[in-house]
Amino acid sequence: MTRDLLERMSQPHASDPPPPWREQRNQWPLRLLGAALVAGGVSQGLVVAPAAWAAWVSLGAGLALILRR
């Protein structure tokens, strides 16, 4: 009985709303901004030093915008 219940709960329902990441159809501006942030971070030089924190933050934010779903 428990197995049947878990199997039914794992099946998507027709009345469920679509996930929020599928509602955004036009994502190219954010991906373009992410690409600009990645380019800016790389152009500052990615060295492992405390003074290069801005380049790493820019690179991370750019990758997050590009790779998010």
Steps between C-alpha positions, in 0.01 A plus 500: 500500500783740584681414180191575292456832677862599439476403134186708455657798678806487274289526184441859380141616506331670209371781721842591644630840390820503295824557692599867529815463289293395200290816511791720397513477125738785426823424685754632252547842671607330824729262316652793313559679830656182636733478201603863555573427867708195409693701242556779751623259764738328262633830366595608853728201531410197705782466749471337838553806717283693743515807277329313213175437686299723264604295198393178670167646610436624147588162354276318747206730446536473124510121511199494730299711255605291201452156654185556704188320385 
